[in-house]
Amino acid sequence: SLPAKLINGGIAGLIGVTCVFPIDLAKTRLQNQQNGQRMYTSLSDCLIKTIRSEGYFGMYRGAAVNLTLVTPEKAIKLAANDFFRHHLSKDGKKLTLLREMLAGCGAGTCQVIVTTPMEMLKIQLQDAGRIAAQKKLMAAQAQLSSSPAAAAAAAEPAVETRTTAMQITRELLRSKGIAGLYKGLGATLLRDVPFSIVYFPLFANLNKLGQKDPSVKAPFYVSFLSGCVAGSTAAVAVNPCDVIKTRLQSLQRGVNEDTYSGILDCTKKIWQREGPTAFFKGAYCRALVIAPLFGIAQVVYFVGIAEFLLDMLPKHRA
């Protein structure tokens, strides 16, 4: 049933995000730092420095936005894929690969309604610590230097002003209207549609390998491993689009960092100034985020926690 699908998708998203959010924060910070202003050298270095400067809960900055919006996002994504698969199947026959890809395309297109504003707000909160740390580092360097230029660069206060998702939302709505929350919509589509085209058919076919009978669900560990493999594969495949999306959606920039006017401008500047390898910044972080996230999501979704809960309600009332 649709309510069960939505509940399953929401529960899956909440569990997954809670488990992998610190890695996602590191991914955002690694993708946003540009040559000459590198604060972090790796995933572990980013997490260690984040804990030292912002405390343990600094790794969860922006998590509230994700936890609030991931329920409708994952619910729409998983339920939409099922919807399109159902309507593209002919008399219950097995879907062709092309039709599976079309179903994934439809799911990816539908989810950006929620994904774009969620990512927009999350990125601002996740990257704020990196920008504040960069300013503090410059201020410390200026104190050790007698150069007037360095002192002038450090004149700006290095104290981070913490903002909330609600403050960012109100400011964007006031200055740019609803379009402000959908900045980077094209780049989000460019990432999520190909991701779903790769992910859903790959997961469905891997999951079928663990089914002894087509009418019986695969064991939960098969669904988990299938979600992990399909998720990490799709995540790495579309990582260049994720780097572009992250850069375009960042409202605040570090010192001497580039600004971008659109997808083509962003792609050109990254290629020319940072090289082609820059498009795979944070790729392993993204794979580490997506693999367990979608593994957990598919287990919850396929095991059907919601069906169990909904079935228990009438018995409890009775």
KOLZAMAR-722618 format. One record per residue (C-alpha): residue in three letters; x, y, z; chain. Coordinates in steps of 0.05 Angstrom, whole numbers, plus 5000, padded with zeros to 4 digits. Layout:
<rs>
R,ALA,X,Y,Z,A .
...
</rs>
This chain:
<rs>
R,SER,5000,5000,5000,A .
R,LEU,5022,5072,4988,A .
R,PRO,5021,5091,5063,A .
R,ALA,5065,5031,5079,A .
R,LYS,5114,5049,5023,A .
R,LEU,5118,5121,5048,A .
R,ILE,5129,5099,5120,A .
R,ASN,5182,5048,5100,A .
R,GLY,5218,5100,5058,A .
R,GLY,5217,5150,5114,A .
R,ILE,5242,5102,5167,A .
R,ALA,5297,5078,5120,A .
R,GLY,5320,5150,5108,A .
R,LEU,5322,5168,5182,A .
R,ILE,5363,5107,5201,A .
R,GLY,5411,5115,5143,A .
R,VAL,5424,5189,5152,A .
R,THR,5437,5182,5227,A .
R,CYS,5490,5129,5213,A .
R,VAL,5529,5163,5157,A .
R,PHE,5519,5239,5166,A .
R,PRO,5591,5254,5191,A .
R,ILE,5619,5223,5127,A .
R,ASP,5571,5265,5086,A .
R,LEU,5595,5328,5122,A .
R,ALA,5667,5310,5105,A .
R,LYS,5647,5299,5033,A .
R,THR,5617,5368,5027,A .
R,ARG,5678,5402,5058,A .
R,LEU,5727,5363,5015,A .
R,GLN,5688,5380,4952,A .
R,ASN,5683,5454,4968,A .
R,GLN,5756,5468,4984,A .
R,GLN,5796,5494,4925,A .
R,ASN,5870,5492,4908,A .
R,GLY,5912,5538,4951,A .
R,GLN,5860,5539,5007,A .
R,ARG,5860,5466,5028,A .
R,MET,5840,5456,5101,A .
R,TYR,5834,5380,5099,A .
R,THR,5875,5326,5066,A .
R,SER,5829,5266,5074,A .
R,LEU,5765,5240,5105,A .
R,SER,5798,5223,5172,A .
R,ASP,5836,5289,5174,A .
R,CYS,5771,5328,5163,A .
R,LEU,5733,5290,5218,A .
R,ILE,5791,5297,5268,A .
R,LYS,5798,5372,5255,A .
R,THR,5722,5381,5258,A .
R,ILE,5718,5347,5326,A .
R,ARG,5777,5388,5353,A .
R,SER,5749,5455,5331,A .
R,GLU,5674,5444,5335,A .
R,GLY,5665,5386,5383,A .
R,TYR,5633,5318,5370,A .
R,PHE,5566,5347,5350,A .
R,GLY,5601,5391,5299,A .
R,MET,5601,5329,5254,A .
R,TYR,5525,5332,5254,A .
R,ARG,5517,5405,5232,A .
R,GLY,5459,5406,5183,A .
R,ALA,5434,5338,5206,A .
R,ALA,5368,5367,5230,A .
R,VAL,5352,5390,5159,A .
R,ASN,5367,5321,5131,A .
R,LEU,5328,5285,5186,A .
R,THR,5268,5330,5174,A .
R,LEU,5267,5325,5098,A .
R,VAL,5298,5257,5085,A .
R,THR,5232,5223,5103,A .
R,PRO,5192,5254,5045,A .
R,GLU,5254,5251,5000,A .
R,LYS,5267,5177,5008,A .
R,ALA,5193,5161,5009,A .
R,ILE,5182,5197,4943,A .
R,LYS,5243,5165,4912,A .
R,LEU,5227,5093,4930,A .
R,ALA,5151,5098,4921,A .
R,ALA,5159,5134,4854,A .
R,ASN,5206,5080,4828,A .
R,ASP,5154,5026,4847,A .
R,PHE,5099,5068,4815,A .
R,PHE,5136,5075,4749,A .
R,ARG,5158,5002,4749,A .
R,HIS,5086,4980,4759,A .
R,HIS,5059,5023,4702,A .
R,LEU,5116,5006,4655,A .
R,SER,5107,4931,4664,A .
R,LYS,5064,4894,4615,A .
R,ASP,5016,4844,4646,A .
R,GLY,5064,4832,4704,A .
R,LYS,5120,4809,4658,A .
R,LYS,5193,4823,4674,A .
R,LEU,5215,4894,4658,A .
R,THR,5267,4904,4604,A .
R,LEU,5330,4941,4624,A .
R,LEU,5307,5002,4585,A .
R,ARG,5241,5005,4623,A .
R,GLU,5278,4996,4689,A .
R,MET,5321,5055,4671,A .
R,LEU,5260,5096,4652,A .
R,ALA,5229,5080,4720,A .
R,GLY,5292,5103,4755,A .
R,CYS,5293,5166,4713,A .
R,GLY,5222,5182,4736,A .
R,ALA,5240,5169,4809,A .
R,GLY,5301,5214,4805,A .
R,THR,5261,5270,4772,A .
R,CYS,5206,5267,4825,A .
R,GLN,5253,5268,4885,A .
R,VAL,5286,5335,4868,A .
R,ILE,5224,5370,4893,A .
R,VAL,5249,5356,4963,A .
R,THR,5323,5341,4949,A .
R,THR,5342,5410,4922,A .
R,PRO,5321,5453,4982,A .
R,MET,5345,5399,5030,A .
R,GLU,5415,5398,4998,A .
R,MET,5415,5474,4992,A .
R,LEU,5405,5484,5067,A .
R,LYS,5448,5425,5089,A .
R,ILE,5509,5449,5049,A .
R,GLN,5508,5518,5080,A .
R,LEU,5508,5489,5150,A .
R,GLN,5559,5435,5135,A .
R,ASP,5609,5482,5102,A .
R,ALA,5604,5539,5152,A .
R,GLY,5656,5506,5198,A .
R,ARG,5707,5500,5141,A .
R,ILE,5701,5574,5123,A .
R,ALA,5706,5595,5196,A .
R,ALA,5768,5551,5206,A .
R,GLN,5799,5581,5144,A .
R,LYS,5789,5652,5170,A .
R,LYS,5820,5633,5238,A .
R,LEU,5880,5602,5203,A .
R,MET,5891,5665,5161,A .
R,ALA,5885,5709,5224,A .
R,ALA,5938,5666,5259,A .
R,GLN,5984,5670,5199,A .
R,ALA,5976,5746,5196,A .
R,GLN,5997,5753,5269,A .
R,LEU,6061,5717,5252,A .
R,SER,6073,5761,5191,A .
R,SER,6093,5834,5190,A .
R,SER,6063,5843,5121,A .
R,PRO,6010,5899,5120,A .
R,ALA,5972,5861,5066,A .
R,ALA,5967,5799,5111,A .
R,ALA,5944,5842,5169,A .
R,ALA,5890,5873,5126,A .
R,ALA,5867,5804,5104,A .
R,ALA,5860,5784,5177,A .
R,ALA,5821,5846,5195,A .
R,GLU,5755,5811,5183,A .
R,PRO,5732,5777,5248,A .
R,ALA,5749,5703,5249,A .
R,VAL,5693,5687,5298,A .
R,GLU,5640,5643,5265,A .
R,THR,5569,5668,5268,A .
R,ARG,5526,5606,5274,A .
R,THR,5463,5608,5233,A .
R,THR,5404,5560,5232,A .
R,ALA,5367,5529,5174,A .
R,MET,5307,5572,5190,A .
R,GLN,5348,5636,5186,A .
R,ILE,5377,5616,5119,A .
R,THR,5308,5597,5093,A .
R,ARG,5277,5663,5115,A .
R,GLU,5333,5703,5083,A .
R,LEU,5329,5665,5018,A .
R,LEU,5253,5672,5014,A .
R,ARG,5258,5746,5031,A .
R,SER,5312,5762,4980,A .
R,LYS,5299,5712,4923,A .
R,GLY,5232,5680,4937,A .
R,ILE,5220,5605,4930,A .
R,ALA,5272,5603,4873,A .
R,GLY,5326,5617,4925,A .
R,LEU,5314,5549,4956,A .
R,TYR,5318,5516,4888,A .
R,LYS,5386,5544,4868,A .
R,GLY,5425,5488,4833,A .
R,LEU,5361,5453,4811,A .
R,GLY,5391,5437,4743,A .
R,ALA,5454,5408,4774,A .
R,THR,5412,5367,4824,A .
R,LEU,5373,5337,4765,A .
R,LEU,5439,5325,4729,A .
R,ARG,5462,5284,4790,A .
R,ASP,5399,5250,4814,A .
R,VAL,5368,5227,4748,A .
R,PRO,5431,5190,4724,A .
R,PHE,5440,5163,4795,A .
R,SER,5371,5132,4795,A .
R,ILE,5379,5106,4724,A .
R,VAL,5441,5068,4746,A .
R,TYR,5419,5050,4817,A .
R,PHE,5349,5021,4812,A .
R,PRO,5360,4972,4754,A .
R,LEU,5427,4950,4784,A .
R,PHE,5395,4939,4852,A .
R,ALA,5335,4902,4824,A .
R,ASN,5379,4854,4784,A .
R,LEU,5428,4842,4841,A .
R,ASN,5371,4830,4890,A .
R,LYS,5339,4779,4843,A .
R,LEU,5403,4737,4846,A .
R,GLY,5386,4723,4920,A .
R,GLN,5314,4702,4907,A .
R,LYS,5304,4627,4906,A .
R,ASP,5234,4638,4881,A .
R,PRO,5208,4700,4843,A .
R,SER,5147,4702,4888,A .
R,VAL,5189,4703,4952,A .
R,LYS,5229,4763,4977,A .
R,ALA,5304,4758,4978,A .
R,PRO,5336,4751,5048,A .
R,PHE,5349,4817,5083,A .
R,TYR,5425,4810,5077,A .
R,VAL,5418,4803,5001,A .
R,SER,5377,4867,4997,A .
R,PHE,5428,4902,5042,A .
R,LEU,5488,4880,5000,A .
R,SER,5452,4895,4935,A .
R,GLY,5435,4965,4960,A .
R,CYS,5507,4977,4982,A .
R,VAL,5537,4954,4916,A .
R,ALA,5487,4990,4872,A .
R,GLY,5490,5053,4914,A .
R,SER,5565,5059,4916,A .
R,THR,5571,5044,4841,A .
R,ALA,5519,5097,4823,A .
R,ALA,5549,5147,4872,A .
R,VAL,5619,5144,4842,A .
R,ALA,5591,5146,4771,A .
R,VAL,5555,5213,4783,A .
R,ASN,5607,5244,4830,A .
R,PRO,5628,5298,4780,A .
R,CYS,5556,5322,4778,A .
R,ASP,5554,5322,4854,A .
R,VAL,5617,5365,4858,A .
R,ILE,5586,5416,4810,A .
R,LYS,5521,5415,4849,A .
R,THR,5556,5426,4915,A .
R,ARG,5597,5484,4888,A .
R,LEU,5536,5518,4856,A .
R,GLN,5494,5512,4919,A .
R,SER,5546,5541,4966,A .
R,LEU,5527,5612,4983,A .
R,GLN,5590,5628,5024,A .
R,ARG,5660,5623,4996,A .
R,GLY,5727,5618,5029,A .
R,VAL,5783,5668,5016,A .
R,ASN,5804,5672,4942,A .
R,GLU,5755,5617,4922,A .
R,ASP,5719,5619,4855,A .
R,THR,5646,5637,4845,A .
R,TYR,5605,5606,4789,A .
R,SER,5549,5631,4745,A .
R,GLY,5522,5563,4723,A .
R,ILE,5537,5490,4707,A .
R,LEU,5581,5504,4646,A .
R,ASP,5620,5560,4680,A .
R,CYS,5631,5516,4741,A .
R,THR,5654,5457,4699,A .
R,LYS,5702,5500,4658,A .
R,LYS,5734,5533,4719,A .
R,ILE,5743,5468,4757,A .
R,TRP,5774,5435,4696,A .
R,GLN,5822,5493,4681,A .
R,ARG,5842,5511,4752,A .
R,GLU,5840,5446,4790,A .
R,GLY,5845,5393,4737,A .
R,PRO,5799,5334,4719,A .
R,THR,5814,5297,4784,A .
R,ALA,5777,5352,4821,A .
R,PHE,5711,5324,4795,A .
R,PHE,5723,5262,4838,A .
R,LYS,5736,5300,4903,A .
R,GLY,5699,5265,4959,A .
R,ALA,5682,5206,4914,A .
R,TYR,5703,5154,4965,A .
R,CYS,5666,5193,5020,A .
R,ARG,5604,5193,4977,A .
R,ALA,5610,5119,4964,A .
R,LEU,5618,5107,5039,A .
R,VAL,5555,5149,5052,A .
R,ILE,5511,5121,4997,A .
R,ALA,5529,5047,5005,A .
R,PRO,5503,5037,5077,A .
R,LEU,5449,5090,5067,A .
R,PHE,5416,5053,5010,A .
R,GLY,5433,4985,5039,A .
R,ILE,5394,5003,5102,A .
R,ALA,5340,5037,5061,A .
R,GLN,5328,4976,5018,A .
R,VAL,5327,4928,5077,A .
R,VAL,5275,4970,5114,A .
R,TYR,5236,4981,5050,A .
R,PHE,5236,4908,5028,A .
R,VAL,5228,4876,5096,A .
R,GLY,5168,4920,5106,A .
R,ILE,5170,4949,5176,A .
R,ALA,5110,4992,5160,A .
R,GLU,5067,4932,5142,A .
R,PHE,5084,4901,5209,A .
R,LEU,5066,4965,5246,A .
R,LEU,5002,4976,5207,A .
R,ASP,4981,4903,5218,A .
R,MET,4993,4911,5293,A .
R,LEU,4948,4972,5300,A .
R,PRO,4880,4937,5294,A .
R,LYS,4904,4881,5342,A .
R,HIS,4927,4933,5393,A .
R,ARG,4861,4970,5389,A .
R,ALA,4823,4905,5395,A .
</rs>
